[in-house]
Amino acid sequence: MPEATKQALGRRLRRIEGQVRGLRAMIEDDRYCIEVMTQISAVHEGLRGAGQLILENHLATCATDAARSGDAARARTMWAELTKLFYRHAR
């Protein structure tokens, strides 16, 4: 994974960690449910953004390498892996 991608993911994950700590504090402080749900949505979107970065990297490196390798078995394994991944996240 390129260093710039690792750094971007690190920033996103630190932000998400802070949001989750904030959620815990909101619960302990008996904050209004809608405010808590709004914060949960923000955490969810942050995780989706981190996942998108990881997926982009995987497609640009691992999947591309497998497709270009000339190894049909390796390429089929990669396609199967990606199919499962997309199916799991399409819910």
N, C-alpha and C positions, 0 to 999 in steps of 0.2 A: 504494500500500500504506500503510495507516495506520502512524503512527509507533510505536505500541505493538506492532504486529506485527513491524515491522522490529527493534525492540529485543529482542523475545522471540526472534526468529530469530538475531540477533547473539549473544545469550547461549548459545543452543543450539549454534551453530556454533563458538563459542570453546571450549565444553566438549568438543565432538567433536574439535576440533583437538588439545586436550590429551590426549584418549584415544588419538588416533592416534600422537602423539609417545610416549605411554606404551607403545603396542604395539611401536613400533620399538625402544624401550629393552628391552622384554621379550625380543624376538627376539635382540638383541645380547647380552643377559645369559643366553641359553639357558634361559629360564624354561620350566616345565612346560607341555606343549602344551595341556592342558585349561585352564590359566589364560589362555593366549593366546586360545584359542577363546572363552572366557567374555568376554574384553575385546572381541573382534571382535563378539560378539553385542550388547554394550552400544553399540558404535559404530553398528552396523546399526540398532538401535532408536532411537538418537539421530537418525540420518538420517531414519528413518521419521517421527519426530515433527516434524522440520523440514518434511518433505514434506507432512505433514498440515496444518500451519499455512498453507503456501503454497497448497495445494489449497482449503482453506476460504476463504482470501482470494479466490482466483480465482473460485470459485463465487459468492461473495457480491457480487463486483464485476463482473468481465469477463463471466462467463457470464450473470449476471442482466441486465446492461445489454444484451447481445446479444439475449436473449430478449424483453426489453421494448421493444426499439428499433422494432419494427414493420417491420424490414427482414428479410424472409424469407431472403434469401441470407446475410446476416450471421449469423442464427440457425442456419441449416443448417451454415455453416462452423464455428460454435462447437460444435455437437453432434458434428460429425465429429471435431473436435479432441479433445473430451472422450472420445468413444468410443475413439479411438486411445490416448489417455492411460490410460484404465481397462484396456484390453486389454493394453497393455504392462506394467502393474503388477499384473495378475492372475495372473501366472506363479508 
